[in-house]
């Protein structure tokens, strides 16, 4: 496999990590170009020992005949530029919310629904960070027992709001009176709101977890009850999850085996926290327990910038290349 890759939004928190993960996964990139807005033009990012200068994102630059564009520049940028690249025959892997719920666009966690990539060229949507890590810990349960209901409370790090979220927490830690990103102070606090409140009184982030979970698992009967919360942690989202199964399980040990059979999932008796998973590409499950023969509870932790964004995008790229003869 040899691929030409462009990264849009290359200087952002996720964009920089996409470049790192491309290197770490040893993706055979023969040509790499990095794009961003005017204020980032000329900045340098290192890839495999070589420094690459960031170019200006333009409609013309999206006509570059590469194999893949990785987008992480926000929904409005994706809506404007991703279709240009796709119309030019390039496969676009988009990290924004712009296309996730469009019926004809695959929403992919490659460990779960890679079959959607076979023979497909165009825009591929990368799911929401909190959705990805939850799906990875439950998809095998759904295959074996079926899932009826999911109750989930998230504890999401400030990096989920981008680098500006990190800067706001650090500024507040220094005693500065800064509050531009989050609706309440985040230092020594938790905020039970991520995204705007919708008509049904759920937040945008909560509805992403509802709708994306159903689409990825291709089961619109699953009921999802989320509460999404921002916490003063730099990297790593945590989730307290309760799953109500359609069929009773044989034993908790069997449930553990089923969850652990998922790709890139680690089930452990250790107590896992966001500090433990920073920089890692796996989803961790601990505190596994049960209330009855159809209900289980556990704690789920993953690096939101990697598992929840950059790593998933690169895994989509690798799987798509493998399934479509680029190897």
KAUR-V765235 format. One record per residue. N is the residue number from 1. SS is DSSP state (A for helix, B for strand, O for the rest). PHI is phi as a letter, one per 30 degrees, with the letter a starting at -180 (NA if undefined). Layout:
N_SS_PHI, N_SS_PHI
//
This chain:
1_O_NA, 2_O_b, 3_B_b, 4_B_c, 5_B_b, 6_B_c, 7_B_c, 8_B_c, 9_O_i, 10_O_d, 11_O_c, 12_O_d, 13_A_e, 14_A_d, 15_A_e, 16_A_d, 17_A_d, 18_A_e, 19_A_d, 20_A_d, 21_A_d, 22_A_e, 23_A_d, 24_A_d, 25_O_d, 26_O_h, 27_O_d, 28_O_d, 29_B_d, 30_B_d, 31_B_b, 32_B_b, 33_B_b, 34_B_c, 35_B_b, 36_B_a, 37_O_d, 38_A_e, 39_A_d, 40_A_c, 41_O_d, 42_O_j, 43_O_d, 44_B_c, 45_B_b, 46_B_d, 47_B_b, 48_O_h, 49_O_i, 50_B_c, 51_B_c, 52_B_c, 53_B_d, 54_B_d, 55_B_c, 56_B_d, 57_O_d, 58_O_b, 59_O_d, 60_O_d, 61_A_d, 62_A_d, 63_A_c, 64_O_d, 65_O_d, 66_O_c, 67_O_d, 68_B_b, 69_B_c, 70_B_c, 71_B_c, 72_O_a, 73_O_b, 74_O_j, 75_A_d, 76_A_d, 77_A_d, 78_A_d, 79_A_d, 80_A_d, 81_A_c, 82_A_d, 83_A_d, 84_A_d, 85_A_d, 86_A_d, 87_A_d, 88_O_d, 89_O_i, 90_O_c, 91_B_d, 92_B_c, 93_B_c, 94_B_c, 95_O_d, 96_O_d, 97_O_d, 98_O_e, 99_O_c, 100_O_e, 101_O_c, 102_O_d, 103_O_e, 104_O_d, 105_O_c, 106_O_d, 107_B_c, 108_B_b, 109_O_c, 110_A_e, 111_A_d, 112_A_c, 113_A_b, 114_A_d, 115_A_e, 116_A_d, 117_A_d, 118_O_d, 119_O_i, 120_O_c, 121_O_b, 122_O_k, 123_B_d, 124_B_c, 125_B_c, 126_B_c, 127_O_d, 128_O_d, 129_A_e, 130_A_d, 131_A_d, 132_A_e, 133_A_d, 134_A_d, 135_A_e, 136_A_d, 137_A_d, 138_A_c, 139_A_d, 140_A_d, 141_A_d, 142_A_d, 143_A_d, 144_A_d, 145_O_c, 146_O_i, 147_B_c, 148_B_c, 149_B_b, 150_B_b, 151_B_c, 152_B_b, 153_B_c, 154_B_c, 155_B_b, 156_B_c, 157_O_d, 158_A_d, 159_A_d, 160_A_d, 161_A_c, 162_O_i, 163_A_d, 164_A_d, 165_A_d, 166_A_d, 167_A_d, 168_A_d, 169_A_d, 170_A_d, 171_A_d, 172_A_d, 173_A_d, 174_O_d, 175_O_j, 176_O_d, 177_O_c, 178_O_c, 179_O_a, 180_O_c, 181_O_c, 182_O_c, 183_O_d, 184_O_b, 185_O_e, 186_O_c, 187_O_d, 188_O_h, 189_O_b, 190_B_b, 191_B_b, 192_O_d, 193_O_a, 194_O_b, 195_O_i, 196_O_d, 197_B_d, 198_O_c, 199_O_e, 200_O_d, 201_O_i, 202_O_d, 203_B_d, 204_A_e, 205_A_d, 206_A_d, 207_A_d, 208_A_d, 209_A_d, 210_A_d, 211_A_d, 212_A_d, 213_A_e, 214_A_d, 215_A_d, 216_A_d, 217_A_d, 218_O_h, 219_O_b, 220_O_d, 221_O_d, 222_O_d, 223_B_c, 224_B_b, 225_B_b, 226_B_c, 227_B_b, 228_B_c, 229_B_b, 230_B_c, 231_B_b, 232_O_d, 233_O_b, 234_O_d, 235_O_b, 236_O_j, 237_B_c, 238_B_b, 239_B_b, 240_B_c, 241_B_c, 242_B_b, 243_B_c, 244_B_c, 245_B_d, 246_O_d, 247_O_c, 248_O_d, 249_O_c, 250_O_d, 251_O_a, 252_A_d, 253_A_d, 254_A_d, 255_A_e, 256_A_e, 257_A_d, 258_A_d, 259_A_d, 260_A_d, 261_O_d, 262_O_d, 263_O_d, 264_O_i, 265_B_b, 266_B_c, 267_B_c, 268_O_b, 269_O_d, 270_O_d, 271_O_d, 272_O_c, 273_O_b, 274_A_e, 275_A_e, 276_A_d, 277_A_c, 278_O_e, 279_O_i, 280_O_c, 281_O_c, 282_O_c, 283_B_c, 284_B_c, 285_B_b, 286_B_b, 287_B_h, 288_B_d, 289_B_a, 290_B_b, 291_B_c, 292_B_a, 293_O_d, 294_O_b, 295_B_b, 296_B_b, 297_B_b, 298_B_a, 299_B_c, 300_B_b, 301_B_b, 302_B_a, 303_O_d, 304_O_d, 305_O_d, 306_A_c, 307_A_e, 308_A_d, 309_A_a, 310_A_d, 311_A_d, 312_A_d, 313_A_d, 314_A_d, 315_A_d, 316_A_d, 317_A_e, 318_A_d, 319_A_d, 320_A_d, 321_A_d, 322_A_d, 323_A_d, 324_O_b, 325_O_i, 326_O_c, 327_O_d
//
